[in-house]
Amino acid sequence: MAAQANRVMALSEWEGRWQDGKTGWHQPQVHKLLENNLDKVLCGRKEVRFFFPLCGKAIDIKWLADRGHSVVGVEISEKAIKQFFEEQNLTYTEESVPDIPGAKVFKSSDGKISLYQSDLYKFSSDIAGQFGGIWDRGSLVAINPCDRERYAELITSLMDKDCRYLLDTLLYNPQLYKGPPFLVSDEDVKNLFGKTCDISFLQSEDAFTDRHKEWGLDSLTEQVHLLTLKAN
């Protein structure tokens, strides 16, 4: 991890990637680690409110909404949010967010999807309450490593007492690639969330592709953990 500790991406760089269409992390289908583990997140619950940090235009949002759940996402790129609604053929409204100067919220007409165009760290439970589910795919691995403590604090503050937080992480040799996405080891997960959450490892799979070979990597493993708040 030391190899990446000081790597910093400005929000403008992320916006630039969306503007330039350099969004190799976006998947044109529902993420299979979400699909495989959804039952463990739902635990029989219906109409769960999900939070998607740094949601991009993830197809997973509509997939969950179609199953009767609601989704609140936060994303810095307005282009990504508008592309989501256009590509999913959803009508939406756009309004400002009084509590976050400069932020906007885009809501699907059925009210099931609300995507906030905002700096993630300006978001809080005061804006949209707490959540019963969180799908963190490409968020913890994308934020600057120096911001992780602050990130963990924010995420846990958004967890309702019965929240089930599905966390997707990546393992690779950080000497070979500077990120993002960044390496997040099991130990990192434990250090960040172990005091407040029970953590269970669910699944790991080989995610190495030609794209990662181009980054200079020789292997890439994707893992998913389920986090729940410890009973106080």
Salt bridges, closest charged atoms under 4 A:
ASP66 OD2 - LYS62 NZ 2.93
GLU78 OE2 - LYS82 NZ 2.82
GLU78 OE1 - LYS104 NZ 2.93
GLU87 OE2 - LYS57 NZ 2.89
GLU94 OE2 - LYS104 NZ 3.40
GLU95 OE2 - LYS107 NZ 3.71
ASP147 OD1 - ARG150 NH2 3.70
ASP162 OD2 - ARG45 NH1 3.45
ASP186 OD1 - HIS225 NE2 3.59
ASP188 OD2 - ARG148 NH1 3.57
GLU205 OE2 - LYS32 NZ 3.35
GLU222 OE2 - HIS31 NE2 2.88
